[in-house]
Amino acid sequence: MAYTSLQSYLSVLEAEGELRRISSPVATELEITALADREMKSPGGGQALLIEKPTVNGVVSPFPVAINTMGSWRRMALSLGASSVDAVAEELGALMRAKPPMGLQATLRLLGQALELRHAKPKTVKTGPCKDVIYRFDASPPHSGPWPKAPEMGSSEAHNAPAPTLLDLPILKCWPLDGGRFITLPCVVTRDPDTGERNVGMYRIQIYDAQTTGMHWQLQKVAARHGRRFYETGTRMPVSIFLGGDPALTFAATAPLPDGLDEFLLAGYLRKKSVELVQCETNDLEVPANADFVIEGYVDPTEPLRDEGAFGDHTGYYTLPEPYPVF
């Protein structure tokens, strides 16, 4: 099943009794994650939570926060449009185990898989919902006050309104000793400067200030390998980050695929429909047309590394601050 947006997935969760709305204001620093932590540890993974009025420094954000959306076996299956997670695993396993056919039936099965892969190939479109409202920092100074009223979709005002910054987004501080607020489900898009092959990875993003974050890609990650090539040549590395969209995109960004295998192809295979991509505004990278947010920028090899962390990790311990590239 292909979801047209994250919102369409949340609508399915609500219809299935898997989502609970919280209408009172809840702080992005520690409060949202405290609620989510209790929910995740309840029987069956609890419910997904839709925080309708998250607050940033006491100011209600116009953007709701969804959390624990895939925190149970059932919700993971729903996110992939499957009867169970095991069914998805078996389907992927059969694809990976495919061998040269030895008979007519095996040939037909392999042709069917090939046809699904052909339909899964991502395709480029001219525009999409992620371009309904565009803010460019080179068109107006950074904005540090309350988020301005969003202009009408597609209007020219979208290009001229004061640009909100990373500080305005309802990004969470998860644990008391964390070094700051972190985006923990960012899909990070980079490209190999030699082969042109893209990678979509998930590396936590610590918010430093209005326009700057950490880029926590560890040495063995594909994006770090891309980065090393840019560091060798001393040229700026274009990077784009997208949030939201079909949950299959989030899964694909976390999947341990071989270097060079397109995560958008895997997402298209899982959702039984090609991922539609649009070109970014400030670089030649492509992102899903139905993403909720796209953050474009760069990593500059001439800039010094900066401490990122501490962060309460999935191991149950804090990872200590370490130097990482700046985005």
N, C-alpha and C positions, 0 to 999 in steps of 0.2 A: 504494500500500500504506500502510495506517495502522498505525503502531507504537503499541502501548498504553503504552509508556514508553521512556525511554532504555535501560533494562536490556534490553528486548526487542530493540532495535536492536543492542546490543552482543552479544547472543546470536547474532544473524544474522551479524555480523562474525566471531565466533569460529568458527561453523560453516563459513563461507566461507574460512577461513584468513587472515582480514584483521586478526586481533587477537592480540596476545601479552600474556600476563600476566606481571607482575613481582612476585614474592612477597616480596622482601627490602625492608626499609624504605628509603625514598628521601625526601630532604628537599624540602619545598615551596619552599624558598628556593634557587633556581638549579639544583639537581640535577635535578628533574623536567624542567625546560625544556631543560637541556643534553642529556639523553637524547632528548627529543622533537626537538630541533633536528637531531641527527645522523640520527634516523630519517626525518624529513621530507626530508632532503637525499640519502637513499639512493635507488637506482633505483626508479622508479614510486611514489615517496612513502612507501616502507616500509610498516609496519603501524601500526594503532592500538595504543596502549599502555594497559593497565589496571594502574595502580599500586595494588596491593592494600593496601599499608601506608604511605601518605604520612605524614610526620612534620611536626608543627607545633611548633617550638621543642624538638625532640627527643622529643616525645610522639606516639605513633602515633595517628592519627585513626581513628575507626570508619568513616569514609566514604572509599571508594576514589576515585581520580581517573582519569578517562578523558581521553586527549589524542590528537590526530592522528586523531580519528574520522572526519573528512571530508577528510583530507589527500591524497587521490588521486582521479582521475577515477572509478575503479570504486567507491570508498566513497561519493563524492558521489551516484552513480547509485543505489547500494543505499539510501542514506539517504532517497531520494525514491521508492523502489520502482519504479525505471525501468530499462530496458535500457541507457540511456546518458544522459549529461547533454544531449547534442544532442537526444535525443527529447523531453526535458522542455522545452528551449528552443523547439523547433518547436511543441509543443502550446501553450505560452504565447503564442508569436508569432501562431499562428492565431487565438487568442482575441482578441488585441489588434488584429488586422487585420480582424476580422469587420465586414462591411458589410451593409446591407439586402439580403435575398435577392431574386434575380431569377427564381427557378424553384423547382420542387418539391424537387429534391435539395438546393439551397442552403438552403431553408426547413427541411428535416429536419435538416440538419447544424447549423444555428443553434439549432434547438429542442433538439438533443442537448446543445449547449454550455450553453444556458440551464438545462437540467435538472441538469447537473453543478454549475453555480453554485448552484442552489437547494439541492442536497444539501450544498454546501460551507458554507452559512451557519452560523456558530457558534451553539451552543445552550447555554442555561444549565441546569445541574443543581444539585441541592441540596448535594451533597458529592462528595468524590473522594479519591484517595490522598494528595494534598498536605495534607489536613487530618487524616491519621492521627495525627500528633503535632503539637501546637500549644504554642508557648511565647509568653507575653505578658510584656513588660517591666513593664507596669503591675500585674502580679499577683505579681511576685517581683523582688528586686534582681538586677542583672546579675551573671553568674557568670564569673569570670576564671580558675578553675582547670581541671583536666582535665574533659573532657566527661563528664557523668554518664551512667550506663547509661540507654538509651532505654526509656521505659515501654512497656507492651504497647499495641499499636495500638488506638486508640479508647478507651483507659482514661481515667478521670478524673485519674490521676496525671500524664498528659501536660500538664494545665493547672496543676499544682502543683509540678512538679519545678523545681530551680534552672535558670534560663534560660541556656543557652549563648549566647555572643556571636559577633560577626563574627571575633573573634580566634581562636576555636576551629575555624573552618572551614578545610579544607585549600586555602586560596587561595594562588596562586603569586606569587612574586617571579621575574620572567622574566629580567632582565638586570642586570649588576652595578651600574650607576649609576641604576637605577630608584629612584623616591622611596619605594617601599614595595611592598606586595603589592597586586595588582590582580585584580579579576574581569574577564576579557577577553571572555567570552561571556554577558553579562547581558542578558536581555530586559526592557526598561524600559517599564512601562505608565503612560501618562498620559492625561488627558482634557481636551479643549477646554472651558473653563468657559462658553463662550458657546453652542456648538452641541451639546455633549455627545458629539462624536465622539472616539473613543479613538485612540491611537497606540501602536504597539509598536516601539520603536527599540532600537538597541544602542549604548550609550555606556559606555566603560570606567569602572570603579568602583574608585577607590583607597581602600584601608582606612586610615582615620586612627586609629581606636581601637575600643573594644568596640561602640559603637553609631552610629558616624559615618563617612561616606565622602564622597569627592568625587563630583560628578555632571558628567562631561565631555561635556555636550551643547554643540556648537558653535552659533554664532549662526544658521546656516542650517537647523538641524535642527528638526523639527516640535515635539519636546518643549520646545525652547528658546522657540518661539513660544508654546506653552501657558504656559510659565513667565513670559514677559513679561506676559501678562494678569494672572497672580496678583501679580506685582510691582507692577503698576499699581494694584491694589486693596488691596495690603498684606495679603492673606490667605494662610494656609498652603496649599500645593499638595500634595494627596495623590499619592504615588508608590508603586508596587509593582514589585518586581523578581522575576522567576522564573528559575530555572536548570533546565536539563534538559528532560525530556519528549520527545515526538516530535521528531526532528531537523528535520522540516519547519518547526517553530516557530522554530528558530534561523535557518533560511534566510529565512523570511518577515520576521523582525525586521531583517535586513540588506538586504532588497530595496528599491530606490529607488522606492517607490510614490508616486503623487500624494497630496498632502495630503488627508486625509479618506477614503481608501480603506483599509478594514479589513484589517490584516495577518492576522488570524485567518481571514478569508474566503479569502485567498490560500493559507494553510496548509491549510485544508479542501479547497480545489480540488486542491492538489498531492497530498494524501494520500487523495483520493477519499472523504473522510468528514468530517463536521462536527467541529470542535474543541469539546469539552465544556468549559465554563467554570464556575467557582464564584466567588461573591462573596468578597472578602477579609474578614478579621476586623475590621479597624479603619478601613476606608474602603469606598466604594461601587464601587471598581474591580473588574474581573473578571480572573482568571488561569486558565490551563489546569488542569483537575482532576488531570492526571497529571504535573504538574511535580514535580521532585525537592525543590526548596527554593523557598519564597516569603519574601521579605524585604519587610515593609511599613514605610512611614515617610512622611516629608514633606520638602519644601523650604520653609523659612521665609524670606520676603522681608525680614524685619527682621534676620536674621542677616547678618554681613559675609561676603563671598566669601572663599575660602581657596585658597592655592596648591595646585595639583594637578600631579603630575609631579615630576621628569622621568620619561619613559617611552621605552623602546626601541621605536620605531614600525616599521610595515611598510615604511616608506621606506628603512630601513637606517640611520637616524639617530635620535638621541634628540630628542623634543620637549621643550623647556625648560619649567620650571614656569610656570604662568599661573593667575590667579584664576578659580575656578569656584564655582557654588553648592554648598552643603553638603547632603547627604542624611542 
